[in-house]
Amino acid sequence: MNIIIPMAGMGKRMRPHTLTTAKPLLHVAGKPIVQRLVEDILATSNEKVEEIAFIIGPSFGKEVENHLVQVAATLGAKGVICYQQEALGTAHAILCASEQLKGNVFIAFADTLFDAKFSIDASKDAIVWTQKVEDPSAFGVVKLNANNEIEAFVEKPKDFVSDLAIIGVYYFRDGEGLKKELQRLIDNKIMLKGEYQITDAMDHMLQNGVKFYTDQVQEWLDCGNKDATVYTNQRILEIKKNEKMVSDNVTLENSTVIAPCFIADGVVIRNSVVGPHVSLGKGVVVEDSRIVNSILGEKTIVKNANLSNSMLGKEVNYSEKPREMSLGDFSTQI
């Protein structure tokens, strides 16, 4: 099986963090988003993964490319770098990995993480993963027939059709067949709002006898902006709370860590309370502070601070200045 990870977007909603780090390489609970995504996929399949194709923009740079190849290698697969020169939609992005579109193929977009307890049924023609949502009008959804097969893909329905939202995770038994359908869109300029969409390819496959099924994830986690990423960090820490998440090489002086937290090697915490739901990268120093529900990048220093729902990048030096106070009786300071 091959895995294809489209990730060419610039991550503008995650700025300033994506000015120096590609969004899929931002860390959540101690690991890059894209690494957690691939690990989630591998956990659903008993098949050997041969290649992992990362579809990136041409400006990402060699350091990012080498990092992605190394991520694949640590998971026992060959990493392949593919380039999407223009942002022309999901179908166009996937087709940029045309050489990997063969045999069994798993596709997942890199700003999506999921908690799932299923196993891939490799005998099925195609599987589209979904999650139930309260307001389907904001999503692409699938409509099922009496046999629980997908009979239609509906984009942002105004009237209720289904509450099963497509999350951007797909399996295809025939990668070559998918490749032909994606190329058909390009050749015939079949576009929606100036972009080539995978749902158009799947709809045509459905009309020509390919059987699509759906499977649901327990939880669909987004990393599209700062608040969503901090929340995803919180949920991953809860999901992985039975795993070892705190390094043995941590200096803890007159401080308390409230689980679940991820704390990397070389972290120093003095006179502080950290957690719950905090991730601290390698070499972070926290002094005289209270930190909850936040992500701090490698070698960041925080002093005299009270942080919540926060995300600090690598090598940040942040401190809050001590303040003098003179408050009379019955005062409230907000």
N, C-alpha and C positions, 0 to 999 in steps of 0.2 A: 504494500500500500504506500502511496505517496501522500504527503500532506502539503497543501498550498495555503500560505498565509499572506493575503493582500494587506499591505501596511504602508502604502506610498503616501498617505495623507501627511500634511505638515503639522497636524496637531495644534491648529491655531487657538482652539478653545482651551488648551492647556498651557498657553503662554503665561508667565515667562519660562516655565520649566522646560518647554520644548525648544527654546532658543539654542540650547547647548546639548540637549539629549533628545534623540528620537523618541516619540511618545511610547512605542512598544517596549523601549528599553528602560522606561521609568520603573522604579521598584515598588512593588506592592507586597507587604508582609515578607520583605527580605529578598525577593526575586524579581527579575524583569517581568513585566506583564506578558510578553510574548513567550517567555520560558514557562510560566505558569499555564498559559493557554495550551502549549504543546504537551505538557505533562498531563493536563486534563484529558486531551484527546487520546494520548497513549493509554491512559487508565481505562478507556472505554473499549479497547480493541485487543484481541489476542493475536492480531496479524503483525508481522514484522514490518516496520517502516523503513523503506529503502532510502527515500529522499525527502527532504523538507525544503520546499521552495519559498523563499521570502521575497515578496514583490515590493520593491522599495523605489523611492524617487532617486533620480540621478545625483542629487545634491547631498545624500546622506553621508557619504564619505567612507574611506577604507576602514576606519576604526569601527564604525557601525557594522560594516560588512563582515569584518573579522569576528566581531562579537557574535553576530548571528550564526556564522559557520561554527563557532565554538559551542553555542547553545545546542545546535543539532548534534554535534559530535558527542557531547556529554550524554545525549539521549540515544546514542547508538545509531545515528543516521547520518547521511551525507547532506550537508547544507549547500544549497544552491541559491545564488543571488540572481534575481531577475529584476529588470528595470521597467517601470511604467513612466514613459516620458511625459505624458499628458494625463490629467485627471479626466478620463472619459467614461467613468462609470464602473460598476462592479463586474460586468461581463468582460469589459476591456481589460480590467486589472487581472482577472483570472487567466485570460488568454495570453498574457505576458509570460506565463509559465507553461507555454504550449508543450514543451518537451516532457514535462512531468504529468501531462494529462493523458495518462495511459493506465490501463488496469483499474484497480480500486483506488479511488481518490477521495480524500477528506479535505474539505475547504472550511476555513474559519477566519473571519475578519479579526484583526489584531486588537481592537479595542473592546472585545467581548470576552469575559470570563464566565464560567458557569460551574455550578455544582450539580453533578449528575451521578446516578447510580446505575445507569444502563450499560449494556454491551452492544456494540454494533453488530447487526445481523447482516453479514457480508453477502448473503444470498439475495437480498432485496435489490431491486433496480436502483432505487434512490430513497434517501431519508432526508427530511427537512426538520430540523429541531425547532421547537416552539416553546413558548411559555404562556400560560393564561394571564391576561391583563384585564384591568377594569375598564379601560377606555380603548377599544380596538381601533377607533377612528384615527389614531395617530400612528398606526403601524400597517405594514403589510401582513395579511393574515392568510391562513389556509382554511378551506372549506372541505369537510370530510363527507364521504358517502356512508351508506349503511355498513360497508365492510371495513370502515376506518381507513380507507384509502383517500388520498387527496384528490378531489375532483375539480378544484379551482384555486387559483392564487388571486387574491383581491388586494389591491393597494389602497390603504387608507379609506375603508368603506364608510360612506356617510350613514347608511342604514346598517343595522346589525346583520352580519353574515357569520361571524365566528369571533371567539375571544382568544384564539390561538395565534399569537404574534410570532412571526418569523424572526429569529434572533441572529441570523447570519452565520449559521453552522450547518454544513451540508455533507452528505455522503453520496457518491455515485459509483455504482459497480462498473460502469463502462466509461472510463475517462476519455477514450477516443470518441465515443458518441457525443459526450458533452462538448469536446473540442470542436466537432463539426457544427454543433448548434451555435456555439459562441461565434465561430467564424461566419456562419450564415447571417448573424446580426450585423457584423461589420460589413460584409460584402453587399448587403441590401440596405445598409444605413437605417436599420430599425432602431430608433432611439426614442427616449422619453426625456423631454426637457434637456436635450443636447447630450445625453449620456446613454451608453449601452448597458442594459440592466439584465442581471442573471435571471430575474423572474420572467422576462420575455422568452429567454431560451427554455426555461423549465416549462412554461406554458405550452410552447410548441412541442416539446418532448411529450408532455401529457396528452396532447391531441393526437400524437402518433403512436400511442400505445405503451409508453413507458409508465410503469406503475410507481407512484410516489406514496410514501408513507411518512408519518410524523411520529416523533418521540418527544416527550416533554422533559425539560430539565427541572430539577428541584428549585434552582435559583439562577437567575440571569443577572450578571453583574456588569455594569458599564464603567468604562474608564475614560469617558469623553470629556470631562472637565474636572476641576479641582475637587469640588464637593463630592462628585460621583466617585472619584478615585479614593478619597479619604474614606467614604462609606464602604467601598469595595475592600479596602485594607481592613476595616473593622470586621466585615463579614468573613473574609479569608482567615483572619486570626481566630474567629469563633469556630469556623469549620475545621481548622487545623490545630485546635487547641490541645489535642492529645499528642501532638508531635512535639519533639524537642525544638523550641523556638528561641531559647536563651543560651547564648554561648557560655562556656565555662570560663572564658577569658574576659571577664567583666569586672571592673573595679566598682564596688558598691560601698559607699561611706555614708553612714548616718542617713540612709535613704530607703525607700520602699518602692518595689515594683509590683503593680497590681495586674495580674494576668487577665486576659491573654495579651502578651506583647511579643514582638520580635526584637531581640537585642543581639547585635552582631559582635564579632571579635573586637577587642580593644576599646569598647565603650567605657567611659568613666561617668559615674553618677554620684554627685556629692550633695548632701543636704537637700534632697529633692524627693518628690513623689512622681512616679512615672506610671501611666496606665490608668485604666485599661485601654486597649486598642491603640497602642503606640508601636511604631516601627522605627528603630534607631539603626542607621547604617554603620559600617565599620569606622571606628575612631571617633565617634560622636562624644562630645563632652557636655554634660548637663550639670549645672551648679545652681543651687538656691532657687529651684524652679518647681512649678507644677505643670505637668504636661499630660493631656488626655486626648485620645482620638486624633492622633496626628502622625505625620510621616516626616522624619528628618533624614536627609541624605548624608553620605559619607563625610567625615571630618568636619561636620558642622558643630559649632560651639554656641550653646545657649546658656545665658546667665540671668538671674533675677527676673525670670519670665513666668507668665501664666498663659499657656497656650492650649487652645481647644480647636478642633476642626481645622487644623493648620497643616500646611505642606511647605517644608523648607528644603531647598535643593542642596547640592554638595558644597562643602566648604563655605557655608554661610556663617557669619559671625554676628549673632543677635543677642542684644541685652536690653532690658528695660531699665531706664534710669530710676534710681531711688527718688522718692518724692517726700517732701515735708508736708505734714498735715496739721491743721488746727481746726477741729470740728467741735461745735458746741453740742450741748445736750439735745437728744432727740433728732439728730441729723441723720440723713440718708445719703450715702455717696454711691452714685451709679456710674 
